[in-house]
C-alpha cells in the first residue's frame, strides 16, 4: 500500500525552503510528520536547515553533471547512478504515494527511481527558467507546477509558514531596530543587505565601500544598514563595518548569518541582494523595494530573469554584477528611493490578501490525488 510523500530538494535554500513549505502545508492538513521524508545531498546547508525539522531524510552524494574533465564527469555520473539505485531500493520498500522534486540532480535521481517503480512524480519549478534536471523530470511527471507565470498574482514560489504568517507593522519594525541596538525614534530608514548564506563578495565589497565613503562625508545619519555578510565573508568584512559602527558616523550592524532574515527584509525600506527565486518571492510577498544584483552564471541565467520579473512590476532596480561598486550601488539605492514608497507609507499587507498560496496549492493537489 502506498504511503507518505518523498520530497527531493538539495544544494540551495532556493530548492529546500519551498519543499519545506509544501511539507508544512501537508502537516497543516493532518499528515503526520513521519509520512513526509526528504532526499537531500550532504552539503552543510542541508545539515543546518534540517537540524530543527522533524522529517526523516536520505542524504546522497550527488553533484552536478557538468564540465569537460572526463574523470570528474565519470565520477559524477557514477554517483548519480548509485544514488538512483539506492533510492529505487528505498522506494520499493516504503512505497511512497508520490515523489515531489524541486530541482538539482537529486531530483533527477529521485525521478528516475520513482519512474522505474511507476510511482507518481510531481515537479515544482521555483525559478523563472526550468533547470535541466526538472526539464527531464517533467517529462515523467503527472503534474508540473511552474512559478513566475504571467497570470499569477504573485511569484508562485511556495513560501514557508513563518514567512506567510509574519505581519510586518510599525511595532515590529521598532522591535527589530531596537534588537540591533538603536533607538527606533532615531532611525528613519532601514536598509538590509545580504548575499546568501555564504555571502556575495561583490555585494559586500560594494556596500562596505559605499558606507565607508558615506561615513567620510557624514551622510545618511538617519539610515540604519543591516548587513548580513555570509559565513564565508564575515571574517574579511566585519572589522571594516565594526570600525564604522564604533566611529558612530554610520548606523550599521553586521552579522554573518540571520535566521529570521525574512523579518528584517519585510520591515526594510529597501533591500540589496541577489535574485534567487526564494528571495524574489519573499520580496514580492512583502512588497519590499529592492536593488537586485543577479548572480552571473546561474543556470539558464535564471537570476537575471527572476530579477527582470520583479523589476517589471516596478518593485526593483537591477544592477549588473560586473558593474556593482560603491558608486553604482549608491545610485541604484537613490533611484529606488525615488520610485518606491517607504515602509511607513507603502501598502504593507497587500500581498497577504492574495488568495494564491502556492504551498497550499501543491499540498492540496498531493492530498487530493495521491492519498498518503
C-alpha positions in Angstrom: 0.0 0.0 0.0 1.4 3.4 -1.0 2.1 5.7 1.9 3.8 9.0 2.6 5.3 11.6 0.4 9.0 12.0 -0.6 10.5 15.4 -1.4 13.7 15.7 -3.4 15.4 19.0 -2.8 19.0 19.8 -2.2 22.0 22.1 -2.6 20.5 25.5 -2.1 17.9 27.1 0.1 16.0 28.1 -3.1 15.3 24.4 -3.6 14.9 23.3 0.0 12.7 26.0 1.6 9.9 25.7 -1.0 9.9 21.9 -0.4 9.7 22.5 3.4 6.9 24.9 2.8 4.8 22.3 1.0 5.7 19.8 3.7 4.4 22.3 6.3 1.2 22.7 4.3 0.7 18.9 4.4 1.1 18.8 8.1 -1.5 21.6 8.5 -3.8 19.2 6.6 -3.4 16.4 9.1 -0.5 14.5 7.5 1.8 13.0 10.2 5.5 14.3 10.0 6.7 10.6 9.8 4.8 10.3 6.5 6.9 13.1 4.9 10.5 12.4 4.1 13.3 14.2 2.2 16.0 13.2 -0.2 18.9 15.7 0.2 22.6 16.0 -0.5 25.4 16.1 2.1 26.1 19.8 1.9 26.3 21.9 5.0 23.1 23.8 4.1 21.0 20.7 4.5 22.5 19.9 7.9 21.6 23.4 9.1 18.1 23.5 7.7 17.0 20.1 8.8 18.6 20.1 12.2 15.5 21.7 13.6 12.9 19.9 11.4 11.1 16.6 12.2 11.3 14.9 8.9 13.3 11.8 8.2 15.6 12.1 5.2 18.1 10.3 3.0 21.2 12.1 2.2 23.0 11.3 -1.0 26.4 12.0 -2.5 25.3 13.7 -5.7 26.9 16.5 -7.6 26.2 18.3 -10.9 27.0 16.5 -14.1 28.8 19.3 -15.9 32.2 20.4 -17.1 34.7 18.8 -19.6 37.0 16.9 -17.3 36.3 13.3 -18.2 37.4 11.9 -14.8 35.1 14.2 -12.9 32.3 13.7 -15.3 32.6 9.9 -14.9 32.6 10.3 -11.1 29.5 12.5 -11.2 27.7 10.0 -13.4 28.7 7.1 -11.2 27.4 8.9 -8.1 24.2 9.8 -9.8 23.6 6.2 -10.9 24.5 4.8 -7.5 22.1 7.3 -5.8 19.3 6.3 -8.2 19.8 2.7 -7.4 19.8 3.4 -3.6 16.6 5.4 -4.0 14.9 2.7 -6.0 15.7 0.2 -3.3 14.3 2.6 -0.6 11.1 3.4 -2.6 10.5 -0.3 -3.3 10.3 -0.8 0.5 8.5 2.3 1.6 6.1 2.6 -1.4 5.6 6.4 -1.3 2.3 7.8 -2.7 4.2 10.4 -4.7 7.7 11.8 -5.2 7.9 15.6 -5.4 11.0 17.1 -7.0 12.3 20.7 -6.7 15.4 20.8 -8.9 19.0 19.8 -8.9 20.5 16.4 -9.7 19.0 14.9 -6.6 15.7 15.4 -8.3 16.9 13.6 -11.4 17.9 10.5 -9.3 14.6 10.6 -7.4 12.5 11.0 -10.6 14.2 8.1 -12.4 14.0 5.8 -9.3 10.3 6.7 -9.0 9.5 6.2 -12.6 11.1 2.7 -12.6 8.6 1.7 -9.9 5.6 3.6 -11.5 5.4 5.9 -8.5 3.7 9.3 -9.5 6.1 12.2 -9.9 5.3 15.9 -9.2 7.7 18.6 -10.3 7.8 22.0 -8.6 9.9 24.5 -10.5 10.6 27.6 -8.5 12.8 29.6 -10.9 11.8 31.6 -14.0 13.9 29.2 -16.1 13.5 25.4 -15.6 16.7 23.6 -14.8 18.0 20.6 -16.7 17.0 18.1 -14.0 13.5 19.4 -13.8 13.1 19.6 -17.5 13.8 15.9 -17.7 11.7 15.0 -14.6 8.8 17.0 -16.0 8.6 14.6 -19.0 7.9 11.8 -16.5 5.7 13.8 -14.2 2.0 13.6 -13.5 1.9 17.3 -12.8 4.4 20.2 -13.1 3.9 23.4 -11.1 5.6 26.5 -12.6 6.5 29.7 -10.8 6.8 33.2 -12.3 3.9 32.7 -14.7 2.3 35.9 -16.0 -1.2 35.1 -14.9 -0.3 34.6 -11.3 -0.9 37.4 -8.7 2.4 36.6 -7.1 5.6 34.6 -7.8 4.1 31.2 -7.3 7.0 30.0 -5.2 5.9 28.1 -2.1 6.8 30.1 1.0 7.4 28.7 4.5 4.8 29.1 7.2 6.9 31.6 9.3 7.1 33.8 6.2 3.4 33.6 5.3 2.3 34.2 8.9 4.7 37.2 9.5 2.9 40.5 9.6 5.3 43.5 9.5 4.0 46.7 11.1 5.5 49.7 12.8 5.6 48.0 16.2 7.5 45.0 14.8 9.9 47.3 12.9 10.6 49.3 16.1 11.3 46.0 17.9 13.7 44.8 15.2 15.6 48.1 15.2 15.8 48.1 19.0 17.1 44.5 18.8 20.0 45.8 16.7 20.9 48.3 19.5 19.4 51.5 18.1 16.7 53.9 19.2 13.8 53.4 16.8 12.9 57.1 17.1 16.3 58.0 15.5 16.0 55.6 12.6 14.0 56.9 9.6 15.1 54.3 7.1 16.2 50.6 7.3 18.2 49.1 4.5 19.0 45.4 4.6 22.0 44.0 2.6 22.7 40.3 2.1 24.0 37.9 -0.5 23.1 34.4 0.6 24.2 32.0 3.4 27.8 32.1 2.2 27.7 35.7 1.2 28.4 37.7 -2.0 31.8 39.2 -2.2 30.7 41.6 -4.9 27.7 42.9 -2.9 29.7 43.0 0.3 32.6 45.0 -1.1 30.3 47.5 -2.9 28.2 48.0 0.2 31.0 48.3 2.7 32.9 50.7 0.4 29.8 52.8 0.0 29.3 53.0 3.7 33.0 54.0 4.2 32.6 56.8 1.7 29.3 57.9 3.3 30.9 57.9 6.7 33.7 60.1 5.4 31.1 62.5 4.1 28.9 62.2 7.2 25.9 61.4 5.1 22.9 59.1 5.8 22.7 59.6 9.5 19.0 58.6 9.7 19.6 55.3 7.8 20.3 52.1 9.6 22.1 49.4 7.5 21.7 45.8 8.5 24.4 43.8 6.6 24.4 40.0 6.6 27.8 39.2 5.2 27.5 35.4 5.0 29.7 33.0 6.8 32.4 32.9 4.1 32.9 36.7 4.0 32.2 37.6 7.7 35.8 37.5 8.8 37.0 39.7 6.0 34.4 42.4 6.1 33.2 42.5 9.7 36.2 44.5 11.0 35.6 47.3 8.5 31.9 47.5 9.4 32.6 47.3 13.1 35.0 50.2 12.8 32.3 52.3 11.1 29.9 51.3 13.9 32.4 52.3 16.6 33.0 55.7 14.9 29.3 56.4 15.0 29.0 58.3 11.8 27.1 55.5 10.1 24.4 53.3 11.7 25.4 49.8 10.7 25.1 46.3 12.2 27.0 43.4 10.6 26.2 39.7 11.1 27.4 36.6 9.4 24.0 34.9 9.4 20.5 35.8 10.4 17.9 33.0 10.9 14.9 35.4 10.6 16.2 37.4 7.7 12.7 37.5 6.2 11.6 39.6 9.2 14.3 42.2 8.6 13.6 42.1 4.9 9.9 42.6 5.4 10.4 45.6 7.7 13.0 47.3 5.4 12.6 50.4 3.3 15.0 48.8 0.8 16.9 45.6 0.3 20.2 44.9 -1.6 20.6 41.3 -2.6 21.0 38.5 -5.2 17.9 37.4 -7.2 17.4 33.8 -6.2 13.8 32.6 -6.6 13.1 32.3 -2.8 14.4 35.8 -2.2 12.5 37.3 -5.1 9.3 35.5 -3.9 9.7 36.9 -0.4 10.4 40.4 -1.7 7.3 40.1 -3.8 5.1 38.8 -1.0 6.0 41.6 1.4 6.2 44.3 -1.3 9.7 45.4 -0.4 11.6 47.6 -2.9 15.0 46.0 -3.8 18.2 46.5 -5.7 18.8 43.1 -7.3 22.3 42.0 -8.3 21.8 38.7 -10.2 24.4 36.1 -9.8 26.3 35.7 -13.1 26.5 32.3 -14.5 23.4 30.9 -12.7 21.9 28.0 -14.7 19.9 29.4 -17.6 20.7 32.9 -16.3 17.6 32.4 -14.2 18.6 35.0 -11.6 18.6 37.7 -14.3 15.2 36.5 -15.4 13.9 36.4 -11.8 15.1 40.0 -11.3 13.6 41.1 -14.5 10.2 39.7 -13.4 10.3 41.7 -10.2 11.7 44.8 -11.9 8.9 44.6 -14.5 6.4 45.1 -11.7 8.2 48.4 -10.7 9.4 46.9 -7.4 13.1 46.5 -8.1 16.1 48.1 -9.8 18.5 45.7 -11.5 22.3 46.2 -11.1 24.7 44.1 -13.1 27.3 42.1 -11.1 30.2 43.4 -13.1 29.2 47.0 -12.6 28.3 46.7 -8.9 30.5 49.0 -6.9 30.1 51.7 -4.3 29.1 54.4 -6.8 26.6 52.4 -8.8 25.0 50.9 -5.6 24.5 54.3 -4.1 23.0 55.5 -7.4 20.7 52.4 -7.6 19.5 53.0 -4.0 18.8 56.6 -4.8 16.8 55.6 -7.9 14.9 53.0 -5.8 14.1 55.6 -3.1 12.6 58.0 -5.7 10.3 55.3 -7.2 9.3 53.3 -4.2 7.4 54.1 -1.1 8.9 53.9 2.4 8.0 51.3 4.9 5.6 53.7 6.7 3.7 54.7 3.6 3.6 51.7 1.3 0.7 49.3 1.3 2.3 46.7 3.5 -0.1 43.8 3.7 -1.5 43.8 0.2 0.4 40.6 -0.6 -1.1 38.9 2.5 -4.6 39.2 1.0 -3.7 37.2 -2.0 -5.7 34.0 -2.3 -2.9 32.2 -4.1 -0.8 30.2 -1.6 1.4 28.0 -3.7 2.4 25.7 -0.9 -1.2 25.0 -0.2 -1.9 24.5 -3.9 0.7 21.8 -4.2 -0.3 20.2 -0.9 -4.0 20.1 -1.9 -3.1 18.5 -5.2 -1.0 15.8 -3.4 -3.7 15.1 -0.9 -6.4 15.1 -3.5 -4.7 12.8 -6.0 -2.3 10.7 -4.0 -3.6 9.6 -0.6 -0.5 9.5 1.6 
